[in-house]
Amino acid sequence: MINDDRIGPPHFGSERETLRAFLDYHRATLAMKCQGLSDEQLRERSMPPSTLTLLSLVRHLAEVERAWFRRVFDDPQAPMVWSPKPFDFQAAYDASQSDRAEAFAAWEAEVAHSREVEAKVESLDSAGYQPRWEEEVSLRLVMMHMLQEYARHNGHADFLREGVDGVVGA
C-alpha cells in the first residue's frame, strides 16, 4: 500500500492557479507511483521490446521539465540532463546506470526550477522561445503540454507499478 498525500486541485480558482495545481498533482502522482520501491524494482521493464521503467519515466520527466520550462523561458541553450541533444529521450530511458537518488534529485531539481520559472513569468499569455520549434510559445501552452505529458506518463507508471508489485489506482 502506498500513501496518497497528494493535494487535489481547487474546485474554484483562476486559470493559472488551476493549471499549477493540476500540474503539481500530476507531479505528486509520479512520485507516489514510485513510493516504497527499491532501485531494482524501479528498473523493472514493462515488457520486451520496451525499455520503459518507472526510473526511466522519472529521468524522462526531468528532461521534459527542463525542455519546456528552463529552455523556453530561462536559457534556450541549457544542456539537457542526460540526453546529448534536446528531445532525444532515449538516453533518459537508459536508467541502467542510474539509481533512485540520482534520478529523483535531478527530477526534483528540475521541478523546483520549473516552479520558479513559472512564478516569474508574468502571465499565461507571456511568450518564451521554444528552440525545438524555433518559435515563441505561451506559458499557457507550456503548462498544458506538461499536463498532458504527465497524464500520459502517469498512465504508464500505473501499469508499470502494477507489474512490479500489484499496486494499482490513483
Buried (B, 14 or more C-beta within 10 A) or exposed (E): EBEEEBEEBEEEEEEBEBBBBBBBBBBBBBBBBBEEBEBEBBBBBBEEEEEBBBBBBBBBBBBBBBBBBBBBBBEBEBEBBBBEEBEEBEBBBBBEEBBBEBBBEBBBBBBEBBBEBBEEBEEBEBBBEBBEEEEEBBBBBBBBBBBEBBEEBBEBBBBBBEBBEEBEEE
